[in-house]
């Protein structure tokens, strides 16, 4: 490694290759570091006052009455499904086109995930794709806001009300996206959120359940803490000894105050993060508009996405296949990823059975995720576009 020069920069040989472009970098800085350090120095690092503050702030942001912070979006999904008292013999319609945790959470309860296809434009469930696979055993639908593209929850809620089934939202990628001008998760029975580093805002790991139902919220707070009727924070705040009771079998799904401290800073930056991502996405869209056989992700007519992932779909006759394009990008020092996975094609679901899912399989086979992050420069974006143009030319 070369030494810094007098101005503090590092000397770089003129013939050195350009730095590798990552697919994603979370926007974290000194403010998050100070918040985490303050939490450590406070002496309260487990679930405590900062978690409670983060829950209130997050719930207010998405327009929900209650927020229940947990250790991941997977545990948030698990708890949200528990709230509906699902179990063996029940079916939950889910998109196969989603990270495998969506379907796995249903199996944690002994219920059966039933895979539905998605619409090509958004990668999301629609009333028609759900209706094609629902049965008398269908008790719930778990809609995903895929890659930050909001699902049409108004249409899905109307359909689920007609069918007499519950609609839950996997909003892992959804913070900052809107439907009809309101936040994803607004008005949801239950919504599950992720704060993984690949998401728009992060706490390192972590998740949240939001709901307007006070009884569900109270139960989920117990369940995340081993089923205790009195939280650790309540016991410590009391001037008298409190003997807790364990009302049902629960879990250790808690978030720490260190994570929540970071989350509070990230939440304050959300508008700026989403605005920046949308500007970068618009620049991509303009640069890629003339490439035949390549369709970039875009906003649906009923809402706006946060571009948590910027994915493109290749036509079957695109000059190179998806994997070849990924290899070409990698050769040019650009990190990209295969598109959204299809859970029903994974070994974990071998023999599970699924209806034909042609759109899902086409998207998972022919899509890829391009780099997009807050600090991305125009030069970096131009490098990505340049490779796509070269490959599109054959």
C-alpha positions in Angstrom: 0.0 0.0 0.0 1.4 3.4 -0.9 1.8 6.0 1.7 -0.4 9.1 1.9 1.0 12.2 0.2 1.4 15.6 1.9 -2.3 16.4 1.4 -3.5 13.1 2.9 -4.5 11.4 -0.4 -3.0 8.2 -1.6 -0.8 8.1 -4.7 -2.3 5.9 -7.4 -0.3 4.8 -10.4 -1.8 6.3 -13.6 -2.2 2.8 -15.1 -4.0 1.4 -12.1 -7.4 -0.1 -12.8 -10.4 1.9 -11.4 -11.7 0.9 -8.0 -14.3 -1.9 -7.9 -17.9 -0.7 -7.9 -19.9 -2.4 -5.1 -23.5 -3.3 -5.6 -24.5 -1.6 -2.4 -22.9 0.4 0.5 -25.0 1.5 3.4 -24.8 5.2 4.2 -23.3 5.2 7.6 -21.1 7.9 9.2 -19.9 9.7 12.3 -23.4 10.4 13.5 -24.3 6.7 13.7 -21.0 5.9 15.3 -21.6 8.5 18.0 -25.1 7.3 18.6 -23.9 3.7 19.0 -21.1 4.9 21.3 -23.5 6.9 23.4 -25.6 3.8 23.8 -22.6 1.8 25.0 -21.5 4.4 27.4 -25.0 4.8 28.8 -24.7 1.4 30.4 -27.9 0.1 28.8 -27.0 -1.8 25.7 -29.9 -4.5 25.6 -33.4 -3.7 24.7 -34.3 -0.5 26.5 -35.3 3.1 26.1 -33.7 3.6 22.7 -35.6 0.6 21.3 -38.8 2.1 22.6 -38.0 5.5 21.0 -37.1 3.8 17.7 -40.4 1.9 17.8 -42.4 5.1 18.3 -40.5 7.0 15.6 -40.7 4.2 13.0 -44.4 3.6 13.6 -45.1 7.3 13.2 -43.1 7.4 10.0 -45.1 4.6 8.3 -48.5 5.7 9.8 -49.0 2.8 12.2 -50.2 2.9 15.8 -47.6 0.4 17.1 -44.1 -0.7 16.3 -42.4 -3.8 17.8 -38.7 -3.9 17.2 -37.1 -7.4 16.8 -33.9 -9.0 15.7 -34.6 -9.4 12.0 -37.3 -9.2 9.4 -37.5 -13.0 9.5 -38.4 -12.9 13.1 -40.8 -10.1 12.4 -42.5 -12.2 9.8 -42.7 -15.1 12.2 -44.3 -13.0 14.9 -46.8 -11.4 12.5 -47.9 -14.9 11.3 -48.2 -16.0 14.9 -50.6 -13.1 15.6 -53.0 -14.7 13.1 -52.9 -18.1 15.0 -51.9 -20.0 11.9 -50.9 -23.6 12.2 -50.9 -27.0 10.5 -53.5 -27.4 7.8 -53.6 -23.6 7.1 -52.3 -22.2 3.8 -50.7 -18.8 3.2 -50.3 -17.6 -0.4 -46.8 -16.1 -0.9 -44.8 -15.1 -4.0 -42.1 -17.5 -4.9 -40.2 -14.5 -6.2 -38.8 -13.4 -2.9 -36.0 -14.1 -0.5 -36.6 -17.5 0.9 -37.4 -16.2 4.4 -40.9 -15.1 3.2 -41.9 -18.7 2.6 -39.8 -20.2 5.5 -41.6 -18.1 8.1 -44.9 -19.8 7.1 -43.3 -23.2 7.6 -42.1 -22.2 11.1 -45.7 -22.5 12.2 -46.4 -25.8 10.4 -48.6 -24.0 7.9 -48.1 -24.4 4.1 -46.8 -21.7 1.9 -48.6 -21.8 -1.5 -46.6 -20.1 -4.3 -48.3 -17.6 -6.5 -47.0 -16.0 -9.7 -46.3 -12.3 -10.0 -46.9 -9.6 -12.6 -43.8 -8.9 -14.7 -43.9 -5.1 -14.4 -43.5 -5.0 -10.6 -42.5 -8.5 -9.5 -45.4 -8.4 -7.1 -48.6 -10.4 -6.3 -51.9 -9.2 -7.8 -55.4 -10.3 -6.9 -55.5 -12.4 -10.1 -52.2 -14.3 -9.3 -53.4 -14.9 -5.8 -56.9 -16.1 -6.9 -55.3 -18.6 -9.2 -53.9 -20.6 -6.3 -56.1 -19.9 -3.3 -58.1 -22.8 -1.8 -60.6 -23.2 1.0 -57.6 -23.7 3.3 -56.2 -20.3 2.5 -56.1 -18.2 5.7 -53.8 -15.4 4.7 -51.9 -13.7 1.8 -48.3 -12.5 2.4 -47.6 -9.7 -0.1 -44.0 -8.6 -0.7 -43.0 -5.1 -1.8 -40.3 -6.6 -4.0 -37.0 -4.7 -4.2 -38.7 -1.5 -3.0 -41.4 -1.6 -5.7 -44.7 -1.3 -3.8 -47.4 -3.9 -4.3 -50.9 -2.6 -5.1 -52.1 -3.2 -1.5 -55.4 -1.4 -2.1 -56.4 -3.9 -4.7 -55.1 -6.8 -2.6 -56.9 -5.6 0.5 -60.2 -5.4 -1.4 -59.8 -8.9 -2.8 -58.7 -10.4 0.5 -61.7 -8.8 2.3 -64.0 -10.4 -0.3 -62.4 -13.8 0.2 -62.3 -13.5 3.9 -58.6 -13.9 4.3 -56.0 -11.7 6.1 -53.4 -9.7 4.1 -50.0 -9.3 5.7 -47.1 -7.2 4.2 -43.5 -8.3 3.8 -42.1 -4.8 3.7 -38.5 -5.8 4.2 -37.5 -3.6 1.2 -40.3 -1.1 1.5 -39.4 1.7 3.8 -39.6 5.0 1.9 -41.9 3.6 -0.8 -45.4 4.9 -1.1 -48.8 3.7 -2.4 -51.3 6.5 -3.2 -49.1 9.0 -1.5 -48.9 7.1 1.8 -46.1 5.0 3.2 -46.0 1.3 2.5 -47.4 -0.3 5.6 -50.0 2.4 6.2 -53.2 0.7 7.1 -51.7 -2.8 7.1 -53.0 -5.4 9.5 -49.4 -6.4 10.1 -46.3 -5.4 8.2 -42.7 -6.8 8.7 -39.6 -4.6 8.0 -35.9 -5.2 7.6 -32.9 -3.2 8.7 -30.3 -5.4 7.1 -27.3 -3.5 5.5 -28.7 -4.2 2.0 -31.8 -2.2 2.9 -32.5 1.5 2.5 -31.8 2.1 6.2 -29.9 -0.2 8.5 -29.2 -1.1 12.1 -26.7 -3.8 11.1 -29.3 -6.5 11.7 -32.8 -5.9 13.0 -36.5 -5.8 12.1 -39.8 -4.4 13.0 -43.5 -5.4 13.1 -46.0 -2.5 12.7 -49.7 -2.8 13.3 -52.7 -0.7 14.4 -54.0 -3.5 16.7 -53.1 -2.8 20.4 -53.8 -6.4 21.5 -51.5 -7.9 18.8 -48.8 -5.4 19.7 -49.0 -6.3 23.4 -48.8 -10.0 22.6 -45.9 -9.6 20.1 -43.9 -7.6 22.7 -44.3 -10.5 25.0 -43.4 -13.1 22.4 -40.2 -11.4 21.4 -39.0 -11.6 25.1 -39.7 -15.3 26.0 -43.4 -14.7 26.7 -42.8 -12.6 29.8 -45.6 -10.5 31.0 -43.2 -7.7 32.2 -40.3 -6.5 30.1 -36.8 -6.1 31.4 -37.1 -2.4 31.0 -40.3 -2.3 33.2 -38.6 -4.4 35.9 -35.5 -2.1 36.0 -37.7 1.0 36.1 -39.7 -0.2 39.1 -38.7 0.7 42.6 -40.1 -2.6 43.9 -39.2 -6.1 43.0 -41.4 -7.6 40.2 -41.8 -11.3 39.7 -42.4 -11.9 36.1 -44.6 -14.6 34.6 -44.2 -16.5 31.4 -47.7 -16.5 29.8 -46.8 -18.6 26.7 -43.9 -20.1 24.9 -41.9 -17.2 23.5 -38.7 -16.4 21.7 -35.5 -14.3 22.1 -36.2 -11.9 19.2 -35.1 -8.7 20.8 -33.3 -5.7 19.3 -30.5 -4.0 21.2 -30.4 -0.3 22.2 -27.1 0.0 20.2 -29.0 -1.0 17.1 -31.9 1.2 17.8 -29.6 4.2 18.4 -28.2 3.7 14.9 -31.7 3.2 13.5 -32.9 6.5 14.9 -30.1 8.3 13.0 -30.9 6.4 9.9 -34.6 7.1 10.1 -33.9 10.9 10.2 -31.9 10.5 7.0 -34.5 8.4 5.2 -36.0 11.2 3.0 -32.5 12.2 1.8 -31.6 8.6 1.1 -34.7 7.9 -0.9 -34.4 11.1 -2.8 -30.8 10.3 -3.8 -31.7 6.8 -4.8 -34.6 8.0 -7.0 -32.3 10.5 -8.7 -29.8 7.8 -9.4 -32.5 5.5 -10.7 -33.9 8.2 -13.0 -30.4 8.7 -14.4 -30.1 4.9 -15.0 -33.5 4.9 -16.7 -32.5 7.8 -19.0 -29.2 6.2 -19.9 -30.7 2.7 -20.6 -33.8 3.9 -22.4 -32.5 3.2 -25.8 -31.2 -0.3 -25.2 -33.5 -2.9 -26.9 -34.2 -6.0 -24.9 -33.5 -4.5 -21.5 -36.3 -3.3 -19.3 -35.3 -1.3 -16.1 -37.5 -1.4 -13.0 -39.8 1.6 -12.7 -42.5 3.0 -10.6 -46.0 1.5 -10.8 -48.9 3.8 -11.6 -50.3 3.6 -8.1 -47.2 4.5 -6.1 -43.5 5.3 -5.9 -40.6 2.9 -5.2 -37.6 3.6 -3.1 -35.2 1.7 -5.5 -33.8 -0.4 -2.7 -32.7 -2.6 -5.6 -32.2 -1.4 -9.2 -33.0 -4.4 -11.3 -33.2 -4.9 -15.0 -35.0 -7.6 -17.0 -33.4 -9.0 -20.1 -35.5 -10.2 -23.1 -35.1 -13.8 -24.1 -33.3 -12.6 -27.3 -30.9 -10.2 -25.6 -27.4 -10.8 -27.2 -26.0 -12.3 -24.0 -27.5 -14.3 -21.2 -27.9 -12.9 -17.6 -25.0 -14.9 -16.3 -22.7 -13.8 -19.2 -23.7 -10.2 -18.5 -22.9 -10.6 -14.8 -19.5 -12.0 -15.8 -18.8 -9.1 -18.1 -19.7 -6.6 -15.4 -17.4 -8.5 -12.9 -14.6 -8.4 -15.5 -15.0 -4.6 -15.6 -14.7 -4.3 -11.9 -18.5 -3.9 -11.3 -20.3 -6.0 -8.6 -23.8 -6.9 -9.7 -26.1 -9.7 -8.5 -28.5 -12.2 -10.0 -32.1 -11.0 -9.9 -34.6 -12.0 -7.2 -34.6 -15.6 -6.3 -37.5 -18.0 -6.9 -38.0 -20.0 -3.6 -39.8 -22.9 -5.3 -36.7 -23.7 -7.4 -34.4 -24.0 -4.3 -33.5 -27.4 -2.8 -35.2 -26.5 0.4 -38.6 -26.7 -1.5 -37.9 -29.7 -3.6 -41.0 -31.8 -3.6 -43.1 -29.0 -2.1 -45.2 -28.6 -5.2 -46.2 -25.5 -7.0 -48.5 -24.3 -9.7 -46.9 -23.2 -13.0 -45.1 -19.9 -12.3 -43.9 -18.7 -15.7 -43.5 -15.0 -14.9 -41.6 -15.8 -11.7 -39.2 -18.2 -13.5 -38.7 -15.7 -16.4 -37.8 -12.9 -14.0 -35.5 -15.0 -11.8 -33.8 -16.4 -14.9 -33.3 -13.1 -16.8 -32.9 -10.4 -14.3 -30.0 -8.8 -12.5 -29.4 -6.2 -9.9 -27.1 -3.2 -10.8 -25.1 -1.2 -8.3 -27.0 1.6 -6.7 -26.0 3.3 -3.4 -26.1 6.8 -1.8 -22.5 7.7 -2.5 -22.5 6.4 -6.1 -20.9 8.9 -8.5 -21.9 9.7 -12.1 -18.6 8.3 -13.3 -19.4 4.9 -11.6 -22.8 4.9 -13.0 -21.4 5.6 -16.5 -19.1 2.7 -16.2 -22.0 0.4 -15.5 -24.0 1.7 -18.4 -21.0 1.4 -20.7 -20.7 -2.3 -20.1 -24.4 -2.8 -20.6 -24.2 -0.9 -23.9 -21.2 -3.0 -25.1 -23.0 -6.2 -24.3 -26.3 -5.1 -25.9 -24.4 -4.4 -29.1 -23.4 -8.0 -29.3 
